[in-house]
Amino acid sequence: MSDFAGAVANRISEQPTAGTFLARWDFGDGTVPAVFTTAPAPPTCGNPVCVVTESGGSEDQGGVTRSTRTIDVEIEVQTWTDKSGSEQALRAWGWLLWSVFHRCSELSVDGWSVIAVEATPPRRIEDGDGYPGCQLTLRVRAEEAA
């Protein structure tokens, strides 16, 4: 798990709606909203689940100075639900996540100062078995903390 994916997962878990929308999972210290930083989520976990993974990134060569470096990190946020789950609730959850992260600068990552987060609008996705989900891509721009 990258520090950035972990920070995004923590921020999602802290959303009040996460406790009622997402399934619960015991990571070893009590049950919490099912937000995973590895894909796929455990098959024994119920739905809906949220999976946060780092999908890439780059160092911004124009942002490198003698004292700091700037990076862009791409994070995929996918939420999966049951075939019988509410598409309306899934859509609402996707837009809630978008509103939390789009143009956000309040993301705590050790060793980095987050400048901004941009989020794509949520889009509907489907896995090979026909389970519906929604996906957002986050682009986190950060500079190395002094």
N, C-alpha and C positions, 0 to 999 in steps of 0.2 A: 504494500500500500504506500503510495506516495503521501507526503505530508499534505499536498494540495487536495488530493482525493479524500483523505481523512478529514480535513477541515470542512470540505463541502458536505461530507456524510454527517459530521457532527452538527453542522448548521441545519441540515434537513431534519435530523432527529429532534432538534430543539423546537421545531415548529409545533405549535399546539395542535394543529390538525393531524400531524403525523401519528399521534397516539390513538386517534379514532379512525383514520383512514387505512393505515398500514397494519399488516399482521404484526404480531409480537414474536420476538425471538430472544432466547436466553443465550447471551454471549459468554456466560460464566459468572456474571454478577447481577443476575435478576433480568426479568424480561423488559425489553425496550422495543421501540419501533424497529421493524425489520428493514434496516438500511445496511447493505453489504458493500464492501470495497473490493470484492473479488467476484468474478462472473464464472459460472452462473451461481445464483443463490442456491443454498442447499435444497434438494428436492423435498426434504421433510418439512420445510417451512411452508406455511400456507400463503395465500395471496391476499391482498397485493403486497408486493415487495419492491424495494427500490435498490438499484445496483448502480454504484458510482465507481467509474474507472477512469484512469488517466489514459487518454488516447493519443497523446503526442505532445509536441511542443518544440520550442526552439529558443535559442539564445538570440536576442536582438543585438546584432553586432553594432548597430548605430547607438545602442544604449549603453555600451560598455565604456566606462571611464576608468580612471586610475583608482577610484575609490569604490565603485559599485558596478554591478552588472544587472541588466534587465533581461527577464525571460518572459516568454508567453507559454502557458501550459493549457492544453485542451483537455477538458474533462467531459465525459459522456455520463449523463444522468438518465437512467432508464427505469421506468416503473412498469411492472407487469401485474396484471390482474387475471381473474378467472374468465372463462368464456361467458359465464353468466353474470359477470360483474357489470356495473353500470358504466356505460361509456361517458355519460354526463359527469359522473363523479371523477372518472379518470381525467377527463378534459379539464375539469375545475382544479384538480390537483396539479396538473401540468402548468396551468396558468398561475397558480399560487407559487409554485417553484420559480417560474419565470419572474414574478414580481419580487421574490426574495432576492434573486441573484442579479437580475439585469441592472447594470450600472451601479453595482454594489462595490464598496471599497472596505467593508467591514468584515474581513475574513482573516482569521488569526492563523498564521503559518509560521512556525519557529524558523528564525533565520531570514525571514523575508518580510518585506513591507508591501502589502498588496496595494497596487495603484488603482486598479479597476477590474471589474468583472463584466463581461458582456455575455448575454445569453441569447441563443436563437429561440424563436417561438416554439412551443411544444408541438411535436408532430406525432401523429398516430403511427405506430409500428405494429408488426405482428411477427411472432416467431413461426418456425416451420410447422408447428402443430396447431396453429390458428389462435394462439393465446394473444389477446390484445395488450398493447402497452403504449406508452408515450415516451418520447425522448427529447431531451434538450442537450445542446452542446454548449458548454461554458468555455469561454476564453479568459483565462486569468492572466493579467499582466502584473508582474511583481518585480521589485528590485531588491537586491541583496541588502539586508539590514546592516547598518554600520556597526 
